[in-house]
Amino acid sequence: MAAAAGELLLTVRAVYEAELLSLRDALVALAQRKATEEGLEMRFEYSDYFPETRNDPGCTDHVRAVAKRQGRELVELKAPLRPSEDFGYYGKKCPATYFFIGNGVDYPAIHTTQYDFRDENIRVGVEMFRGLAGMDQPQSAL
């Protein structure tokens, strides 16, 4: 007995938003072509779409300046990182920069059973955001 209906779920990811949309359009076109060839009906639904997070250069310079002023080690990624974050939506509304407060290179990765949140990073995060808000400078510097 042949199936009368089927459902295929697929996760598609790409580094850049334009690549993601191009890949999605190519997959839809291929599926539509194959469905037509086989006399099938098909439809698509999209969910959990996340736009790319594109750092604003001015905001990024501000993060660098605060990190430097606070004497923090600054490690810049050499290639884009495309986590499924909703932060990309913020960057579409106003200038934004996404930065990490790292655990170091020899620390278990997040989302693993070995990962344990380092409580000392709370202070680092608070101090960075205080600096970004200008709250770590003397009043005359504001």
RODO-2510 file (C-alpha; in nm, 4 decimals, decimal comma):
residues 142
     n   res          X          Y          Z
     1     m     0,0000     0,0000     0,0000
     2     a     0,1381     0,3411    -0,0960
     3     a     0,1325     0,6382     0,1372
     4     a    -0,1329     0,8999     0,0559
     5     a     0,0527     1,1842     0,2269
     6     g     0,3948     1,2549     0,3654
     7     e     0,5764     1,5195     0,5609
     8     l     0,9417     1,6147     0,5403
     9     l     1,1035     1,8352     0,8022
    10     l     1,4316     1,9979     0,7141
    11     t     1,6683     2,2379     0,8867
    12     v     1,8624     2,4624     0,6532
    13     r     2,1467     2,6799     0,7779
    14     a     2,3945     2,9147     0,6160
    15     v     2,6462     3,1720     0,7349
    16     y     2,4875     3,4639     0,5524
    17     e     2,1203     3,5471     0,5211
    18     a     2,1387     3,5886     0,1420
    19     e     2,2916     3,2402     0,1122
    20     l     2,0185     3,0965     0,3331
    21     l     1,7413     3,2502     0,1227
    22     s     1,9085     3,1394    -0,2009
    23     l     1,9473     2,7845    -0,0703
    24     r     1,5867     2,7796     0,0496
    25     d     1,4615     2,9023    -0,2910
    26     a     1,6698     2,6387    -0,4720
    27     l     1,5309     2,3615    -0,2496
    28     v     1,1741     2,4801    -0,3062
    29     a     1,2282     2,4945    -0,6841
    30     l     1,3775     2,1431    -0,6876
    31     a     1,0935     2,0009    -0,4771
    32     q     0,8306     2,1714    -0,6930
    33     r     0,9916     2,0400    -1,0112
    34     k     1,0057     1,6838    -0,8758
    35     a     0,6466     1,7041    -0,7491
    36     t     0,5265     1,8220    -1,0901
    37     e     0,7168     1,5405    -1,2624
    38     e     0,5497     1,2846    -1,0338
    39     g     0,2033     1,4442    -1,0358
    40     l     0,2176     1,5283    -0,6669
    41     e     0,0821     1,8213    -0,4722
    42     m     0,3085     1,9962    -0,2275
    43     r     0,3284     2,2938     0,0015
    44     f     0,5917     2,4586     0,2179
    45     e     0,5849     2,6114     0,5632
    46     y     0,8694     2,8030     0,7207
    47     s     0,9305     2,8400     1,0912
    48     d     1,2050     2,9520     1,3239
    49     y     1,3714     3,1761     1,0675
    50     f     1,6580     3,3737     1,2184
    51     p     1,8210     3,6574     1,0261
    52     e     2,1976     3,6836     1,0322
    53     t     2,3590     3,8828     1,3089
    54     r     2,5567     4,1578     1,1402
    55     n     2,7713     4,3617     1,3772
    56     d     2,7593     4,7395     1,3384
    57     p     3,1176     4,8743     1,3069
    58     g     3,0555     5,1641     1,5473
    59     c     2,9079     4,9365     1,8132
    60     t     3,1915     4,6904     1,7639
    61     d     3,4488     4,9685     1,8114
    62     h     3,2682     5,0673     2,1326
    63     v     3,2907     4,7100     2,2671
    64     r     3,6621     4,7017     2,1775
    65     a     3,7243     5,0341     2,3554
    66     v     3,5442     4,9257     2,6729
    67     a     3,7261     4,5897     2,6794
    68     k     4,0584     4,7667     2,6344
    69     r     3,9778     5,0274     2,9011
    70     q     3,8887     4,7464     3,1430
    71     g     4,2070     4,5554     3,0605
    72     r     4,0230     4,2582     2,9134
    73     e     4,1733     4,0176     2,6643
    74     l     3,9996     4,0650     2,3323
    75     v     3,9871     3,7747     2,0889
    76     e     3,8186     3,8457     1,7578
    77     l     3,6740     3,5632     1,5515
    78     k     3,8383     3,5205     1,2143
    79     a     3,5232     3,3904     1,0466
    80     p     3,1527     3,4552     1,0914
    81     l     2,9672     3,2433     1,3418
    82     r     2,6051     3,1606     1,2637
    83     p     2,4334     3,0512     1,5811
    84     s     2,0544     3,0350     1,5676
    85     e     2,0062     3,3507     1,7647
    86     d     1,7233     3,5978     1,7596
    87     f     1,9776     3,8757     1,8087
    88     g     1,9792     3,9340     1,4304
    89     y     1,6325     4,0854     1,4662
    90     y     1,7685     4,3518     1,7024
    91     g     2,0367     4,4493     1,4531
    92     k     1,7697     4,5059     1,1907
    93     k     1,5983     4,7593     1,4190
    94     c     1,8986     4,9499     1,5539
    95     p     2,2806     4,9363     1,5469
    96     a     2,4026     4,6374     1,7472
    97     t     2,7011     4,4129     1,8099
    98     y     2,7007     4,0557     1,9380
    99     f     2,9958     3,9640     2,1569
   100     f     3,0883     3,6739     2,3772
   101     i     3,2292     3,6549     2,7279
   102     g     3,4423     3,3474     2,6861
   103     n     3,5429     3,0664     2,9129
   104     g     3,8766     3,0092     2,7403
   105     v     3,9867     2,7618     2,4764
   106     d     4,0279     2,4623     2,7077
   107     y     3,6778     2,4769     2,8550
   108     p     3,3928     2,2389     2,7654
   109     a     3,1572     2,3729     2,5005
   110     i     2,8115     2,4985     2,5897
   111     h     2,5251     2,2509     2,5311
   112     t     2,7404     1,9562     2,6383
   113     t     2,7093     1,7512     2,9541
   114     q     3,0605     1,8625     3,0585
   115     y     2,9748     2,2348     3,0458
   116     d     2,9409     2,4154     3,3769
   117     f     2,8617     2,7879     3,3830
   118     r     3,1485     2,9856     3,5313
   119     d     2,9923     3,2114     3,7934
   120     e     3,2866     3,4530     3,7744
   121     n     3,1687     3,5456     3,4245
   122     i     2,8672     3,7208     3,5775
   123     r     3,0927     3,9984     3,7074
   124     v     3,2681     4,0244     3,3700
   125     g     2,9341     4,0632     3,1935
   126     v     2,8054     4,3201     3,4407
   127     e     3,1251     4,5240     3,4172
   128     m     3,1262     4,5124     3,0372
   129     f     2,7670     4,6339     3,0195
   130     r     2,8355     4,9035     3,2790
   131     g     3,1234     5,0157     3,0613
   132     l     2,9127     5,0107     2,7467
   133     a     2,6573     5,2301     2,9263
   134     g     2,9364     5,4691     3,0306
   135     m     2,8912     5,3892     3,3979
   136     d     3,2549     5,2925     3,4589
   137     q     3,3972     5,6375     3,3841
   138     p     3,4274     5,9424     3,6074
   139     q     3,1238     6,1718     3,5793
   140     s     3,3293     6,4413     3,3999
   141     a     3,4120     6,1939     3,1196
   142     l     3,0431     6,1405     3,0420
***
